[in-house]
Amino acid sequence: MDRIRAALPALRASISPAIQLSVVLDRTTTIRQSVHDVEMALALSVCLVILVVFVFLKDVRTTIIPSVAVPVSLIGTFSVMYFAGYSEKDANPDGPHPKNLKLESQLCKDRR
């Protein structure tokens, strides 16, 4: 949206003065605040998980191993998904492919 606002003067200059060009709806503030809230919740949850692991293991050195291994495995997983052309919608049972829902129900059935 910032680039659109920056381009508005050039666009206004290139069209007829009879045409009024303006932004009707700007939802970027809400979206940016939502992204910030998700980032803060994620950071807080990571800290709480590390704290719980430390409370149960009662050793700093032993706590560091899962504290590093979990983020590295998540980054590796999402990197492989990115380079393989998958998105978060493909991993989500509510995604665009009905086969994902079928696979999830089959996995749940097999666990019984």
C-alpha positions in Angstrom: 0.0 0.0 0.0 2.9 2.3 0.7 4.1 1.9 -2.9 0.6 2.6 -4.2 0.4 5.8 -2.1 3.8 6.8 -3.4 2.6 6.2 -7.0 -0.6 8.2 -6.7 0.8 11.6 -7.6 2.4 10.2 -10.8 -0.9 8.5 -11.6 -2.9 11.6 -11.0 -0.6 13.6 -13.3 -1.0 11.0 -16.1 -4.8 11.0 -16.2 -7.4 13.6 -16.9 -8.0 16.2 -14.2 -11.7 15.4 -14.5 -11.0 12.0 -12.9 -10.6 12.0 -9.2 -8.2 9.3 -7.9 -8.2 8.4 -4.2 -7.8 5.5 -1.9 -11.2 4.3 -0.8 -10.3 1.7 1.7 -7.0 1.1 3.5 -6.8 -2.0 5.6 -3.0 -2.1 5.9 -3.0 -0.7 9.5 -5.3 -3.5 10.7 -3.3 -6.1 8.8 0.1 -4.8 10.1 -1.2 -4.8 13.6 -2.5 -8.4 13.2 0.9 -9.5 11.9 2.6 -7.8 14.8 0.2 -9.5 17.3 0.9 -12.9 15.7 4.7 -12.3 15.9 4.4 -11.4 19.6 2.3 -14.4 20.4 4.8 -16.6 18.5 7.7 -15.2 20.4 5.9 -15.5 23.7 5.0 -19.1 23.0 8.5 -20.0 22.1 9.8 -18.5 25.4 7.1 -20.3 27.4 8.0 -23.6 25.7 11.7 -23.2 26.5 10.8 -22.3 30.1 8.6 -25.4 30.5 11.4 -27.6 29.0 13.8 -26.1 31.4 11.5 -26.6 34.4 11.2 -30.3 33.5 14.8 -31.0 32.5 16.4 -28.7 35.2 19.5 -28.3 33.2 20.5 -25.3 30.9 22.7 -27.4 28.6 20.0 -30.0 28.1 17.4 -27.3 27.5 19.4 -25.7 24.7 19.3 -28.8 22.5 15.5 -28.9 22.0 15.4 -25.1 22.0 17.6 -25.1 18.9 16.4 -28.3 17.3 12.7 -27.4 17.1 13.2 -24.0 15.3 15.8 -25.6 13.0 13.4 -28.4 12.1 10.6 -26.0 11.4 12.7 -23.8 9.2 14.0 -26.9 7.4 10.4 -28.2 6.9 9.1 -24.9 5.5 12.2 -24.4 3.3 11.6 -27.8 1.7 7.9 -27.0 1.3 8.8 -23.7 -0.3 11.3 -25.2 -2.8 9.0 -28.1 -3.6 6.2 -25.6 -4.5 3.9 -26.4 -1.6 2.1 -23.7 0.4 0.5 -23.7 3.9 -2.8 -24.4 2.1 -1.5 -27.7 0.9 -0.6 -28.7 4.4 -3.9 -27.6 5.8 -6.8 -30.1 5.9 -9.1 -27.2 5.0 -7.0 -26.4 2.0 -8.1 -26.4 -1.6 -7.6 -30.2 -2.2 -10.2 -32.6 -0.9 -7.5 -35.3 -0.8 -6.0 -33.5 2.2 -9.2 -33.9 4.1 -9.4 -37.6 3.1 -5.8 -38.2 4.2 -6.4 -36.6 7.6 -9.6 -38.7 8.2 -7.7 -41.8 7.1 -4.9 -41.0 9.5 -7.3 -40.5 12.4 -9.1 -43.7 11.5 -5.8 -45.7 11.5 -4.8 -44.4 14.9 -7.8 -46.1 16.6 
